[in-house]
Amino acid sequence: MERALNGVKVLDLSMNLPGPYLTWLLACLGAQVLKVENPDGGDYSRAIGSMDGNDSPYFLAVNRGKKSLALNLKDPAGREIFLRLLKDYDVLVEGFRPGVMARLGLDFPLLSQAQPRLIQVAVSGYGQEGSLAQRAGHDVNYLALAGVLDMTGSREGGLAIPGVQVADLAGGSLMGLAGLLAALYQRERTGAGQYVDAAMFDGSMSMATMVWSGAQAGLDDPRPAGMTLNGARPCYNLYRTAEGGWFSLGALEPKFWLNFCEALERPDLLDKQLAGREVVEEVAAIFAGRTRDEWTEFWAGYDACCEPVLSLPEAMESSLARQRGMVEQAPQGVQLACPLKMSGSPPAPAAPPPALGQDTRQVMAGLGYSQAEIDDMAARGVLATA
């Protein structure tokens, strides 16, 4: 079965979430992904929340369909193996702090000499240059400095941390993926690889592009419930229902607000679509009159952009998720499937994540090393086998 990235070979040095999610998507698209891990424990996320000596469910989620080579890049022999391996690969994804690859003797100028077609994607917090390049951080920190957290919260007051890692995934993984795919396309024309600097701070700040334009023009106040799209207006908001559930209303276009008002038989609200807090509270009182399930049944018959707020377990069990092929069964339970749907390139079949060093012997043999040499290097800690 032809897939979009068949034939593309990826070395994945990344750990935790941003890089591994990016390379999991590459595997879904048909790329061959080899995860290069430290023989001593491997990807840190293998241990996060692990139970009974098994790999963590967090690791399992974003490392499906990959192979694992356990290789010590700090050892000169490990570095030499990596450089030999590189000649047969197209893409390198890493998530180290700036300068780490150089300290390993594997900076991009050297790597690109060994493999001129190489595309290296470096996913970092604050980018390869700048005053915070060496500063540690996590999703919440990048969102904080990008101005995103300061406008994320409820109309009752207080800020909120998003339930998914926006900076990691949208700012890092997806921006890095976009740069990588563009670089692959350019390489088809030029034959040359390049370096992709994907900073989670940059990606997070970029997502505020439209928000900043509105704020700069004086149309919005970038704070919780201060903008049209984060709760300032009655037409686009979250409302609590009678039993304590929630409902979402996204009647942003006038035609949907018209449908909303007509369904409720509230013509008095027609000219109040973009009103302020007083009307928001009036609409809130309407939603408080029924349970979430009652409203779900009611709004099923109207085209008003009105939907229940589901918990994640409810969303996983929903008919919509199954219709869209977003859930699949795996040995460890139900998991989320690849979100990429392409008419001429179906995603690769789901495959389990690798054990640490599961493919070390196969990879080393492919490079011409004998079993005796592999055993010797394993004894010296240069590599590890499953």
Phi and psi in degrees as a GROMACS rama.xvg file:
@    title "Ramachandran Plot"
@    xaxis  label "Phi"
@    yaxis  label "Psi"
@TYPE xy
-72.3559  131.401  GLU-2
-125.831  156.899  ARG-3
-55.0227  -39.5711  ALA-4
-111.526  23.5848  LEU-5
-54.1129  133.984  ASN-6
92.2262  -15.5049  GLY-7
-83.2599  127.684  VAL-8
-113.089  129.959  LYS-9
-122.494  130.428  VAL-10
-98.1742  123.6  LEU-11
-112.908  105.602  ASP-12
-97.8132  3.01789  LEU-13
-81.373  163.26  SER-14
-137.377  169.905  MET-15
65.6924  -113.786  ASN-16
-116.75  -55.7334  LEU-17
-58.5222  -53.7296  PRO-18
-65.485  -48.8987  GLY-19
-59.9888  -34.8413  PRO-20
-66.8607  -41.6051  TYR-21
-58.669  -48.2775  LEU-22
-73.4431  -26.0689  THR-23
-63.9656  -41.6914  TRP-24
-62.5669  -38.2441  LEU-25
-61.9881  -40.9279  LEU-26
-64.1591  -38.6839  ALA-27
-59.3526  -34.4573  CYS-28
-83.8274  1.71221  LEU-29
105.107  -2.24785  GLY-30
-69.268  150.757  ALA-31
-91.9227  114.83  GLN-32
-110.821  121.63  VAL-33
-109.187  116.343  LEU-34
-85.8326  118.556  LYS-35
-99.0371  115.181  VAL-36
-125.242  153.907  GLU-37
-63.3951  130.682  ASN-38
-58.2046  -25.0933  PRO-39
-91.2232  79.2948  ASP-40
99.0879  -25.7169  GLY-41
70.3488  -153.855  GLY-42
-53.2956  128.789  ASP-43
-53.2518  -33.4421  TYR-44
-70.4878  -11.0733  SER-45
-60.5389  -28.5635  ARG-46
-98.2486  -11.3405  ALA-47
-73.5214  110.061  ILE-48
72.2846  18.4494  GLY-49
-69.373  150.502  SER-50
-132.909  141.1  MET-51
57.5208  31.2605  ASP-52
77.42  1.44487  GLY-53
-89.8214  163.105  ASN-54
-64.5653  152.121  ASP-55
-60.961  145.439  SER-56
-62.698  -27.3086  PRO-57
-65.9817  -42.7537  TYR-58
-64.0298  -44.7477  PHE-59
-59.4012  -35.2746  LEU-60
-64.9463  -37.6376  ALA-61
-114.339  15.1166  VAL-62
-126.58  21.8786  ASN-63
-67.0793  146.322  ARG-64
74.3988  14.4138  GLY-65
-109.625  166.516  LYS-66
-109.398  164.075  LYS-67
-129.746  126.778  SER-68
-115.061  118.879  LEU-69
-92.7573  107.433  ALA-70
-139.579  130.543  LEU-71
-87.4521  101.869  ASN-72
-74.5592  -11.6462  LEU-73
-81.0999  -16.6775  LYS-74
-86.809  133.587  ASP-75
-53.6583  -36.5001  PRO-76
-67.1653  -38.0421  ALA-77
-65.7992  -39.4765  GLY-78
-63.5119  -41.9438  ARG-79
-63.688  -40.9437  GLU-80
-61.3956  -42.9654  ILE-81
-61.8728  -42.6042  PHE-82
-66.4175  -34.8042  LEU-83
-66.83  -41.061  ARG-84
-65.2547  -37.5926  LEU-85
-57.3961  -32.3735  LEU-86
-62.5928  -18.4382  LYS-87
-105.779  10.2926  ASP-88
-120.388  154.222  TYR-89
-98.7548  -35.2194  ASP-90
-134.334  141.634  VAL-91
-125.278  126.549  LEU-92
-116.558  126.977  VAL-93
-141.326  156.516  GLU-94
-130.349  29.2631  GLY-95
-74.6601  164.125  PHE-96
-66.04  150.427  ARG-97
-53.3589  135.198  PRO-98
100.031  -19.6594  GLY-99
-65.6736  -44.9792  VAL-100
-61.2685  -37.8047  MET-101
-65.0194  -41.0673  ALA-102
-65.8251  -26.2129  ARG-103
-81.1429  -3.59905  LEU-104
75.1217  28.6967  GLY-105
-132.376  39.364  LEU-106
-72.8252  164.26  ASP-107
-61.2825  -41.6411  PHE-108
-55.9176  -40.9712  PRO-109
-70.0954  -43.8782  LEU-110
-63.6846  -38.6755  LEU-111
-72.4123  -22.2114  SER-112
-69.0988  -41.3075  GLN-113
-70.9808  -32.7161  ALA-114
-142.415  88.7904  GLN-115
-60.5113  -21.8013  PRO-116
-88.1605  2.58296  ARG-117
-66.9595  135.127  LEU-118
-111.342  118.35  ILE-119
-107.269  126.564  GLN-120
-109.338  117.628  VAL-121
-107.461  109.074  ALA-122
-96.6838  116.818  VAL-123
-135.952  171.151  SER-124
-70.0806  -55.3553  GLY-125
-118.898  14.6074  TYR-126
89.3982  171.759  GLY-127
-79.4754  -15.0988  GLN-128
-134.603  159.405  GLU-129
117.303  164.882  GLY-130
-66.5158  -21.9649  SER-131
-106.723  13.7062  LEU-132
-55.1447  -35.7764  ALA-133
-95.0533  3.7314  GLN-134
-83.6816  137.202  ARG-135
-70.7657  155.06  ALA-136
-169.827  166.654  GLY-137
-137.267  176.324  HIS-138
-45.4426  -48.6622  ASP-139
-62.1213  -33.3489  VAL-140
-71.5361  -41.8581  ASN-141
-64.6921  -42.0989  TYR-142
-65.6565  -35.277  LEU-143
-63.9315  -47.9918  ALA-144
-76.2681  -18.61  LEU-145
-85.5504  -2.30766  ALA-146
83.1873  6.52688  GLY-147
-79.9352  -44.0035  VAL-148
-64.6485  -32.7913  LEU-149
-65.9095  -16.4421  ASP-150
-113.499  16.2227  MET-151
-113.884  110.415  THR-152
175.146  -169.561  GLY-153
-105.558  167.437  SER-154
-72.167  -12.9844  ARG-155
-79.3849  -11.2432  GLU-156
109.99  158.404  GLY-157
91.5132  147.736  GLY-158
-88.9694  167.925  LEU-159
-141.453  144.011  ALA-160
-89.2544  125.785  ILE-161
-56.3909  149.065  PRO-162
-72.965  -19.9057  GLY-163
-118.459  161.142  VAL-164
-83.6674  88.2831  GLN-165
-63.9043  -47.1814  VAL-166
-65.343  -46.4242  ALA-167
-58.2474  -51.2883  ASP-168
-86.6013  -54.0011  LEU-169
-77.6446  -43.2879  ALA-170
-75.3596  -33.4729  GLY-171
-103.612  -64.4373  GLY-172
-59.881  -52.2193  SER-173
-75.2871  -36.6707  LEU-174
-65.7444  -40.4956  MET-175
-63.7034  -39.7835  GLY-176
-63.7904  -41.3111  LEU-177
-61.4585  -45.1438  ALA-178
-63.852  -40.7179  GLY-179
-63.1543  -47.6674  LEU-180
-65.2942  -36.5071  LEU-181
-64.9016  -39.8844  ALA-182
-66.667  -37.8774  ALA-183
-62.6832  -41.5212  LEU-184
-65.1115  -43.5677  TYR-185
-64.9288  -36.774  GLN-186
-62.9314  -29.6334  ARG-187
-62.3051  -28.2454  GLU-188
-91.563  -34.7034  ARG-189
-106.449  -23.1199  THR-190
80.7954  -1.96366  GLY-191
-108.609  142.831  ALA-192
-85.4776  -174.936  GLY-193
-164.338  174.71  GLN-194
-105.215  127.718  TYR-195
-109.503  115.277  VAL-196
-97.3037  100.421  ASP-197
-107.926  102.939  ALA-198
-97.9929  129.408  ALA-199
-64.6662  -32.7537  MET-200
-62.42  -47.6669  PHE-201
-58.9018  -48.4442  ASP-202
-62.6037  -38.9936  GLY-203
-66.3025  -43.1044  SER-204
-67.5361  -37.194  MET-205
-62.2831  -30.4994  SER-206
-68.4499  -11.8905  MET-207
-92.7815  15.0677  ALA-208
-54.4491  -51.9543  THR-209
-70.6546  -37.3499  MET-210
-59.7747  -47.128  VAL-211
-63.7775  -38.1097  TRP-212
-60.6107  -42.7916  SER-213
-67.0785  -40.6196  GLY-214
-66.4998  -41.5905  ALA-215
-64.7046  -30.6899  GLN-216
-84.4032  -0.789103  ALA-217
80.1358  14.9301  GLY-218
-88.6186  -21.1864  LEU-219
-139.802  156.12  ASP-220
-113.261  106.909  ASP-221
-72.3558  76.0657  PRO-222
-145.96  167.561  ARG-223
-54.4863  130.672  PRO-224
57.0769  28.9965  ALA-225
-108.22  -2.17789  GLY-226
-129.244  159.92  MET-227
-55.2591  -38.6803  THR-228
-97.8073  12.5538  LEU-229
-135.728  23.474  ASN-230
116.533  6.69754  GLY-231
-79.7196  -23.3072  ALA-232
-114.099  149.589  ARG-233
-65.5521  -26.2854  PRO-234
-76.7466  -15.5686  CYS-235
-138.984  94.0619  TYR-236
-162.714  176.307  ASN-237
-115.46  136.994  LEU-238
-131.761  134.707  TYR-239
-78.935  139.708  ARG-240
-100.157  177.344  THR-241
-57.5433  -39.8  ALA-242
-92.4894  4.53719  GLU-243
103.613  1.41966  GLY-244
-78.2171  -171.213  GLY-245
-136.969  153.135  TRP-246
-130.799  144.672  PHE-247
-104.502  138.439  SER-248
-124.081  124.53  LEU-249
-128.195  41.8559  GLY-250
-79.8833  64.2219  ALA-251
-75.423  -43.1669  LEU-252
-75.6112  144.473  GLU-253
-54.0119  -35.2719  PRO-254
-64.6961  -34.5673  LYS-255
-75.9693  -35.3694  PHE-256
-66.1805  -37.2827  TRP-257
-60.4493  -46.8999  LEU-258
-60.8351  -39.2974  ASN-259
-61.6304  -50.1557  PHE-260
-65.7866  -40.3079  CYS-261
-66.8054  -38.8057  GLU-262
-62.5414  -36.1735  ALA-263
-87.7218  -4.70852  LEU-264
56.9169  46.9473  GLU-265
-123.438  69.7302  ARG-266
-62.1547  -20.4412  PRO-267
-68.0276  -15.1223  ASP-268
-93.2413  -5.96112  LEU-269
-56.3423  -39.2214  LEU-270
-95.4667  15.937  ASP-271
-117.559  21.5517  LYS-272
-55.441  -41.0958  GLN-273
-109.056  26.1827  LEU-274
-71.6645  -179.386  ALA-275
-101.482  -150.638  GLY-276
-58.9428  -36.799  ARG-277
-60.6855  -42.8459  GLU-278
-75.9106  -33.2346  VAL-279
-55.9599  -44.7573  VAL-280
-67.3913  -32.0477  GLU-281
-66.8506  -44.0665  GLU-282
-66.8991  -36.1182  VAL-283
-59.96  -38.3903  ALA-284
-65.1055  -33.5428  ALA-285
-64.5404  -48.8103  ILE-286
-66.5922  -28.6998  PHE-287
-69.6477  -8.63347  ALA-288
-83.4426  -10.1019  GLY-289
-139.634  162.102  ARG-290
-77.8486  166.796  THR-291
-59.0447  -43.5035  ARG-292
-66.6603  -37.1189  ASP-293
-65.1185  -41.1414  GLU-294
-67.3395  -35.2586  TRP-295
-60.1643  -44.7064  THR-296
-66.2805  -40.1976  GLU-297
-63.977  -49.3473  PHE-298
-78.1867  -9.01879  TRP-299
-60.2437  -25.0831  ALA-300
-94.4725  5.71518  GLY-301
-131.148  145.595  TYR-302
-96.9084  79.4495  ASP-303
-131.335  13.9719  ALA-304
56.1274  50.9842  CYS-305
-126.075  113.97  CYS-306
-137.952  149.161  GLU-307
-70.0602  149.371  PRO-308
-87.3733  112.633  VAL-309
-94.7975  150.235  LEU-310
-73.6403  164.455  SER-311
-61.3171  -44.3122  LEU-312
-58.9186  -38.89  PRO-313
-64.4393  -41.0559  GLU-314
-64.0026  -39.7657  ALA-315
-63.3501  -32.2248  MET-316
-91.7406  -1.89266  GLU-317
-72.0193  153.128  SER-318
-64.9169  -32.4112  SER-319
-62.1472  -45.2785  LEU-320
-61.1835  -38.1124  ALA-321
-74.8918  -38.2638  ARG-322
-61.6535  -35.6978  GLN-323
-86.8858  1.82486  ARG-324
66.9228  30.9175  GLY-325
-91.2602  -2.45716  MET-326
-128.395  146.018  VAL-327
-146.231  156.52  GLU-328
-89.7764  136.462  GLN-329
-135.609  164.023  ALA-330
-53.5381  -33.5557  PRO-331
-87.3966  2.74384  GLN-332
123.817  -168.257  GLY-333
-73.1987  136.481  VAL-334
-138.022  163.006  GLN-335
-75.5728  138.575  LEU-336
-94.0657  175.537  ALA-337
-62.761  131.099  CYS-338
-84.229  -6.88145  PRO-339
-87.1341  119.58  LEU-340
-118.518  120.019  LYS-341
-132.686  130.939  MET-342
-62.747  -33.1235  SER-343
-107.846  9.63485  GLY-344
-151.816  79.4477  SER-345
-64.7427  150.953  PRO-346
-63.8301  154.163  PRO-347
-63.8452  148.471  ALA-348
-58.2929  146.884  PRO-349
-61.3706  134.479  ALA-350
-133.888  148.343  ALA-351
-69.2227  156.989  PRO-352
-71.5128  159.61  PRO-353
-85.8432  150.703  PRO-354
-71.7633  155.874  ALA-355
-60.1262  121.21  LEU-356
74.8443  15.3254  GLY-357
-56.9413  -35.4453  GLN-358
-110.268  12.487  ASP-359
-57.548  -50.1302  THR-360
-61.9361  -42.7562  ARG-361
-63.1453  -44.8514  GLN-362
-64.6415  -45.1466  VAL-363
-65.2688  -39.891  MET-364
-63.0005  -38.0078  ALA-365
-63.957  -24.7477  GLY-366
-86.7814  -2.39221  LEU-367
99.2337  5.76542  GLY-368
-79.9944  142.331  TYR-369
-81.235  164.895  SER-370
-64.3566  -34.197  GLN-371
-65.1283  -41.7869  ALA-372
-65.1752  -40.8431  GLU-373
-62.6339  -44.609  ILE-374
-62.274  -40.3695  ASP-375
-64.6493  -44.5415  ASP-376
-68.6451  -32.4774  MET-377
-65.366  -39.2917  ALA-378
-66.3937  -30.1018  ALA-379
-88.9662  -1.9969  ARG-380
82.7753  10.4944  GLY-381
-70.4211  -34.7291  VAL-382
-147.61  173.47  LEU-383
-140.056  149.326  ALA-384
-120.201  149.963  THR-385
